[in-house]
Structures are given as structure tokens and as C-alpha cells.
Amino acid sequence: MMLQGDTVRLKVHFKTFSGESVDPTDITLTIFSEDKTQIEQISITDTNKENVGVYFYDYIPDDIQELIFEFRGLFGDKPILSRGNINTKFI
């Protein structure tokens, strides 16, 4: 569990159905609140790339109890996406 106000590294590893790592184009990261309301949309570039298919973004979840995130891009003219969530707590 993350604490509200702590920096969290959101990460994705894009792969084909056969498990091959791929670099999509037009990658965006969308942040949603716990009620699935969109909070923010961020363009992801090569400065956020760790390796083939592996991208990250450092984010600070303020006043959000559950952070839902979605990395989305295009590979071979088809959408590719991955979602995740993080629960946060204020102490």
C-alpha cells in the first residue's frame, strides 16, 4: 500500500500475445480516480523508456484512495493497453 503524497513509479511492459516485447507508438498514460473519473492524461515518450516495451512514469497520488492507471498505445495499427491500480492511505 502506498501513502498519499508519496511518489509512485507506474510501469508497463508491452508484449505481443506470443510474449515478444514491443514498442508501441502514441503511448499515453491515463490516471483515473476510484470512481473511474479521468484525472489526467500524459503522453509517454522515449525519455520514459527503460527497455524494449518497458515504460514508466513517476506520479504523486494526492487525495486519491485508489489510483487506477492505463498505459495505451498502437502496435501494428491495433490498440495495445494495460491497466493497474494502487491503493493509497493517508497516515
HURAWO-V492048 format. One record per backbone hydrogen bond with DSSP energy under -1.0 kcal/mol. NH is the residue of the N-H (numbers start at 1). CO is the residue of the C=O. Records with the same first field share a line. If there is no record, write none. Layout:
NH=CO / CO
This chain:
2=87
4=89
5=61
6=3
8=59
10=57
12=55
14=53
16=20
19=16
22=14
25=74
28=72
29=42
30=70
31=40
32=68
33=37
36=33
39=31
40=31
42=29
44=27
48=45
49=46
50=54
51=54
54=51
55=12
56=48
57=10
59=8
62=60
67=86
68=32
69=84
70=30
71=82
72=28
73=80
74=25
75=78
78=75
80=73
82=71
84=69
86=67
88=65
89=2
